[in-house]
C-alpha cells in the first residue's frame, strides 16, 4: 500500500517526488490518470493524495473522484503561482490545500515526513 499517491504526468517532477519520498522513507506511487488514481485508492486508501493541477489528465476530475470515493483522504494540489482561478477551482472541487509549485517543492520533504509520522 502506498502511503502517498500523486497524480502527475511530468516525468522530471515525478522523479523528484519519488526520490524525496524514498529519502524520507515514505512509499509514494505516481499515477498519470484519474482512472489509475482510482485503482490505487481502491487497493488501499493512502494517507495523502498530491495533485499536479497542471497535469494534462484532468486533475479537477481526479480531485472530485477522490472526494466522492467515500474515503477521507487529504488532498494537496500544486500549480504555477499565477493560476489563481485554477487554485480556486481546485479548492471548490475539494482540495484541502493548494500551493504554488515552488512552495510545494520547498516543503515536500516536510509534507512527506508529516505523513510518515501520522502513520507511525
C-alpha positions as a printed Julia matrix, in Angstrom:
120×3 Matrix{Float64}:
   0.0    0.0     0.0
   1.35   3.39   -0.97
   1.16   5.94    1.83
   1.03   8.77   -0.71
  -0.39   8.84   -4.23
   0.5   11.52   -6.73
  -1.39  12.44   -9.87
   1.4   13.76  -12.05
   2.4   13.35  -15.68
   5.59  15.45  -15.64
   8.27  12.76  -15.63
  11.02  15.03  -14.32
   8.95  16.26  -11.39
   7.67  12.73  -10.82
  11.28  11.6   -10.37
  11.83  14.38   -7.84
   8.75  13.31   -5.86
   9.8    9.67   -5.86
  13.38  10.48   -4.82
  12.24  12.76   -1.98
   9.76  10.14   -0.77
  12.47   7.49   -0.82
  14.8    9.77    1.15
  12.11  10.46    3.77
  11.06   6.8     3.94
   7.53   7.18    2.58
   6.09   4.94   -0.1
   4.82   7.11   -2.94
   3.17   5.85   -6.1
   2.75   8.1    -9.11
  -0.38   7.88  -11.27
  -0.8    9.62  -14.61
  -4.59   9.44  -14.98
  -7.67   9.76  -12.77
  -8.51   6.11  -13.56
  -5.09   4.94  -12.35
  -5.52   7.04   -9.22
  -8.94   5.47   -8.58
  -7.47   1.98   -8.97
  -4.71   2.7    -6.45
  -7.16   4.17   -3.94
  -9.37   1.09   -4.32
  -6.42  -1.16   -3.37
  -5.9    0.65   -0.07
  -6.63   4.27    0.77
  -3.43   6.33    1.08
  -2.74   8.86    3.81
  -2.38  11.69    1.26
  -3.0   12.43   -2.41
  -1.0   15.14   -4.13
  -2.22  16.51   -7.43
  -0.33  18.4   -10.1
  -3.05  20.82  -11.11
  -1.25  21.39  -14.41
  -1.43  17.7   -15.36
  -2.96  17.04  -18.77
  -5.19  14.24  -17.43
  -7.97  16.35  -15.9
  -6.77  16.86  -12.31
 -10.0   18.57  -11.2
 -11.95  15.46  -12.16
  -9.46  13.37  -10.18
  -9.99  15.56   -7.1
 -13.76  15.22   -7.4
 -13.46  11.45   -7.72
 -11.34  11.24   -4.56
 -13.9   13.38   -2.73
 -16.78  11.13   -3.81
 -14.91   7.87   -3.17
 -16.08   7.73    0.43
 -12.51   7.86    1.73
 -11.43  10.78    3.86
  -8.12  11.36    2.09
  -6.43  14.76    2.38
  -5.6   16.35   -0.97
  -2.81  18.81   -1.7
  -2.65  20.46   -5.11
   0.21  22.41   -6.6
   0.36  24.69   -9.63
   2.02  27.72  -11.14
   1.77  30.66   -8.74
  -0.05  32.82  -11.3
  -3.05  30.49  -11.69
  -5.39  31.93   -9.05
  -8.52  30.83  -10.93
  -7.34  27.21  -11.16
  -6.4   27.29   -7.47
  -9.92  28.39   -6.58
 -11.49  25.69   -8.76
  -9.28  23.06   -7.1
 -10.39  24.22   -3.64
 -14.02  24.13   -4.77
 -13.51  20.57   -6.06
 -12.26  19.5    -2.62
  -8.54  20.14   -2.47
  -7.68  20.82    1.18
  -4.58  22.81    0.37
  -3.39  24.43   -2.85
   0.09  25.86   -3.13
   2.49  27.18   -5.74
   4.81  24.56   -7.2
   7.81  26.39   -5.72
   6.42  26.18   -2.16
   5.35  22.56   -2.68
   8.86  21.69   -3.87
  10.46  23.53   -0.97
   8.17  21.89    1.62
   7.91  18.44    0.03
  10.18  16.63    2.49
   8.28  18.16    5.42
   4.9   17.25    3.92
   6.01  13.65    3.38
   7.63  13.41    6.83
   4.32  14.5     8.35
   2.59  11.61    6.54
   5.22   9.22    7.89
   4.78  10.47   11.47
   0.98  10.16   11.21
   1.42   6.56   10.01
   3.63   5.57   12.93
